[in-house]
Amino acid sequence: MEKKELRRYIVIAILAIAVCFIVQNFAMFTKIISAACGALYPLALGAVMAYIINIIMKWFEVHYFPKKDTKFITASRRPVCLVLSLLSVAAILALVLNIIVPEIINAVKLISLKLPPLFNDIKAFIIKKLGEYPELQEQAIKIFNEFDFKELDWASLTEKVSDFLQNGVFSFISSAVGFVGALLSTATNYVLAFIFAIYLLLRKTKLQKDFNRVQRAYFSDTFNRKFAHVLKTAHECFRNFFVGQFVEAIILGSLCFIGMTILKLPYAAMSGTLVGVTALIPIVGAFLGAGISAFIIMTENPMQALIFIIFLIILQQFEGNIIYPKVVGDSIGLPGIWVLAAVTVGGGLFGIIGMLIGVPLAATVYKLTFDVLESREKKLGIPVPVIIEKKHEKKIKKSRLKTPPKVSKK
């Protein structure tokens, strides 16, 4: 028996033993995995933060005195661009919150002022309509009187409050302590993630060099080429998706604000900002922002809320058929049906974060799968489909247009 075969059998035996051990101790194994995921969560979150901030940071690095290579410029480029990137993100968040939060507070105040009169009008309307049915009218009056503050039995209410304070105070305190503990844990995770993201951004060049050294030392050139192709495809999909979604959200929010201003609808700034922010989530985001905005507008005028819904449906059709293909286009290269599937699965597993990451992740898998399929078809001599050939021809034409013509030395 050759050494290669013996080594392969040993690896198979070790894998079989490991699988049997995991199956027999599955509960303990899941606890270990969950504990490891909890410990690594701040680092993973920091890596995601660093990747998103790095997109902005690269733009500043390109435009930070590009024609000067002095020691001061070279040494200050990374920290200055990092600070400018963080300030840009903070300014965007502050602007969004400054537009949305005050309008929502005003809407809540308006709702609190309009609800009691609205409740009284509904009460009078129901009692009037039930005048033809005296028995139902009497029952309705009794039900409404139970919720009348003037008819409340304050003695029994005081007893209920005292019983709650005696019996429920300990459970309330334990719940409050648990909530504070969870809040502190979440805050700690975000602080650690932010610090880790800053470290990654400041040391990204050194980390990349170290990673390349490990690759060259421990892996073959074939594996390194394939792995580099996977990373390049994933980076292109994620970068194009985030940049495209951000630009598309700004355009959609601006058009929503302009249209609402022309139609003289209330809460134009808040609705435009909310629709733009929620539009970062593919497919369902803009509808979520539209629902919240329509509810707030309805507190002012129900007819204007209906006009807003009709306007936003038209705007969504315009955005989906004209703006989105022009801005995002085929940058992620994922058909609509797979976008919907990625949003559904990602949202079901990881919520809003899953919706954001699911689409570029699915696009990466989709592109890599078709790359493998095309290479396999070429090896087998199977002709490439006409649609794929046209895409390749377009890419070749674009690359020819981008490359400058060769100038002769004569």
N, C-alpha and C positions, 0 to 999 in steps of 0.2 A: 504494500500500500504506500502510495506516494505521500510526501509531507503535506501537499496542498489538500488532498482528499482527507487526510487525518485532521488537519486544521479545520476543514469545513465541518466534519462530523462533530468535532469538539464544540464548535460554535453552535451548531444545531442542538446538541445536547444541553448546553448552558442555557440557550433560549427556552427550550422545553421545560427545564427545571424552574427557570424564572417565571414562566407562564403558570405552571402548576402552583408555585408559591403564592403568586398574586391572586389566583382564583381561590385558594384555600384561606387566604388572609385578606379578602377583598375589603372588608370593613376597615381594618387597620390601614390598608393601603390608601383608601379614599381619604381617611383622616390625615395621613401624611401629605397627600397631594393637596388637600384643601389648606393645610397649614403652610405648605411651601408656596402655594399661590397667594395666600394672604400676606406672607412675608415679602414676596416679590412684586406685589401689586404696586407699591410706590415707585419701584424702579421701572416697571413697565409703563406706568402712567407718565413718569418723567421722560422716558424715551419717546413717547407719543408727543408730549409737549415740545421736546427738543426738535423733533422732526417738523412739526408745524411752524415753530418759530424760525427754524433754519431756512424755510422758504422765503420768509421776509428778510432774514439776515443776509442771505446770498445777494438779494437785490441791493441792499446797502453796501455790501462789500464790493460789488461791481462798480458802483457809482461813488465810492469813497476815494477821491484823488487817484483815479486809475492810471494816470500818466506819471505819477511820482512813486519812486521806490526808495525813498530815504529810510533811514533806520527808524525815525520817529513815526513815519506813516505806516511802515510795515508792522511795528510793534503795537501801534494804537489801533490798527484796522479792526482786529477781532473784538476787543472790549468795547470800542466806540460803537461799532455796528450792532453788537449785542444789546447795548443800552438803548440805542435808537429803536431796535426791534421791540424790546420790552415796553418802551414808552409808546410805541405805535399801537401795540395790543391793548395796553392800559387805556389809551385815549379812545380807542374804538369801543371798548367795554363801557367806559364812563359816558361816552356820548349816547350809546344805546340805552343804558340805564337811566340817564338823565331825560331822555325823551319818553321812554315807556312808563317808568315808575310813577312820575307825577300824574300822568293821564289816567293810569289805572286807579290811583288813589282818589282822583276826582270822580271817576266813574263809580267807585264803591260808595263814596259819599252821596252821589246822586241816587244810587240804588237804595241806600238806607233812608233817604228822604222820600222817595217815591213809593216804597213798598207799603207803608201803613195806609196811605190814601188809596193805593191800588187794592189792598186787601179789603178795605171798607167798601169800595165800589163793587168788587166781586161779590162780597157778602150781601149787599143790597140788591144786586142784580139777581143772585140765586134765590133770595127770599121772595123777590117780586115775581119771578118766573114760577115759583112753587105755590103761588097764591091759589091756583086751581086745585091744588092737592093739599088740603089743610093738615092732614096727618104728617105728610113729608115736610111741610113747612114748619110745623112744631118741632120735629126732630132736628131739622137744620138749625133752627133758632137755638135749641139746647146745645147742639155741637158748637156753634159759634160762640155762645155764652161761656162755654168752658174755657175758651181761649181769650176771653175778655179780661183784661187786667183789673177792671173794676170789680169783677165778681170773684176774684181769687180768694181762697181761704188762706189767709196769711198765717193762722195758727198751725194748720196742718203743714203748710209749706215750711214754717220754721222748724217743726219737728223733723221733717224730711232732711232739711239741711243739717241739723244737729246730728241726726243718725249717720248721714254721709260723712260728716267730719269725724265722728267717733270710729266708724267702721272702715271708711274708705281712705282715711288719711295715710295709713301705712302703705297701701297699694299705690296711692298717688305719689308718695315720696319715692318709692322704689321705681315707679315708672319714670319719674322726673330724673332720678339718678341714672337710670339706664339711658335715657335720652341724652343727658349731658355727656355721659361716657361715650356714647356713639358719636356725638357731635365732636368731641375732642379727638377721638380716634380718626374721624374723617378729616378734620383740620390738620392733624399731624401727618396723615398720609399725603395730603396735598402740599404741605410745606416741604416734606422730604422729597416729593416728586419734583417740585419747583427747583430745589437746590441741586438735585441730581441732573435736571435738564440744563441748568446753567453750567454745571461741570462738563457735561457732554459737549455743549456748544463751544466752550472755551478750549477744550482739549480734543476737538474732533479730528484735527489733522494728525496729531500724535496717535490717537486711538486707531485711526485708519491705517497708519504705517505699521503699528504693532499687529493689527489684524492681518495685514498682508504678509508680514513676516511669519506669523503662525501658519498661514495657509501654505506658503512656499515650503516651510520646513516639514509639515506633517501630511500634506495632501498632494496628490498628483496634479500635473498641469491640466489634464483632461477634466478632472473634478473641479478645479479652480475656474476653468473657462465656463463650465456649465453653471456653477454657482454664481459667477459674476453675471452671466446672462439672466439668471433668475432675479438677482438683486436689481439689475438694470431695468428689467421689465416691471418689477414691482414698484420701483422708484418712479418710473415714468407714469404708471397708472395712478398711483397715489398723488403725485404732484399735479398731474393734469386734472385729476378729479377735484382736489381741494381748491386749486386756483380757478378752475372753471366754475365750480359751485359758488365760490365767493364773488366772482365778477357777475355771474348770473343773478345772485341774490341782491347785489347792489342795484343792478338794472331793474329787476322786478320791483324792489322796494321804492325806487325813485319813480317808476311809472305809476305805481299805486298811489304815491303821494301826489303826483301831478294830476292824475285823473280825479282823485277825490277833491283836490282843491278846485279844479274846473267845475265839478258837479256840486261844489259847496256842501260837501258832507262833513260832519263833525269828526274830530279825532283823526285828522288826516295824517299828521306827523307820527302819532303813535301807531296807527294802523299800517302805514307804509313801512315803518321800522320793524314792527312785529312780523309782518308778512315777509320782509326781506331776511330777517334773522331766522325765522322758521323755515324759509326756503332752502337753507343749507342742508336740511334733511331731504333727500330725494323723494319725489312723488307725493308723500303725505304731508310734508312740512308746510307748504303754502296753504293747504286746506286747514291745517291746525291753526295757523295764525289768522286765517280768514274767519274761522268759527269764533275765536276769542274776540276779534275785532267786531264782528257782526253783533255779538251779544252786548258788547259795550255800547255800540252805536244804537242798539235797540232801546237802551235805557233813555236815550235822548229822543229818538223818533223811530218807531217801528217801520214806517214807510221808507225812511232813509236807509235803514238796515237792509231792507229788501233791494233797494237800488244798489247798495254796496255789493250785495251778493251777486246780482246780475252783472255788475261792472267787473267784478273779480273773475267770474266765470269766463267772460269775454277776454279779459286780460290773460288768464291762464291759457286759453286756446292760442292767443297770439304769441305768448311766451313759449309754449311747448312746441309750436310748429315753425316759428321763425327765429326767435331769440336763442333758444337753447341749442338748436343745431348749429347756429353761427358761432356762438360763444364756446360751448363745450364740444359740439360736433361729434366726430368719431374719435376724440382724443382718448377716451377710455376703451373704445372698441368693444362695447358690450351691448348686445341687442336688448330691446325694451323688456322682453319677457324675462330675461335673466336679471335685469335691474330690479324688476318687481319681486322676483324670487329672492334676490340678495337682501332687499329691504325687509321682506317678510321674515326670513330666517334670522337675519341679524338682529332685527327688533325683538323677535321672540326670545332669542338667547341672551342678548346683552342690552336691550332697551335702545335708547337714543344713540349711544355710542356704537352699538352694533349696526344700526341703520347707516351711520356715517362710514364705518370701516367696511361694512359688508360689500358695498358696491365696488370700490377699488380692489378689494381682495378677490372678489369673484371675477373682475376684469383681468386681474393678473393670472388666475388659474385658467381662464378662458384663452388668453393669448398664448400661454405656455403650452396648453393642450394642443392648440392648432399649430404651433411651431413644431411640436413633436410629430403631429399628424402629417404635416407637409414634408418634413425630412424623411418620414417613413414611406410616404408615397413616392418620393424621388428615388429612394433606394429600390423600391419595388417596380419602378418604371410606370407608375400610375400617373396619368396626366393631371395637372393641377386644374381645379375648376376655373371657369372663365371669370367669375366674380373676383376670385383671389388674384388672378392674373391682372385684371384691370386695376386693382388696388396697388399691386406691385409696380405696374406701369406708371401710375400717378406718382408714387413715391420716387421712382427713378427720374421722371420728368422734373419733379420739384427739386431733387438733389442736383440735377443738371443745371437748373436755373440758378440755384444758390451758388454753385461752384463757379468762380470767375474764369474767363477764358485765358488760356495760356498765351503769354506774350513772348514772341521770339526775341532772342538776345541780339539779333542782328540789327 
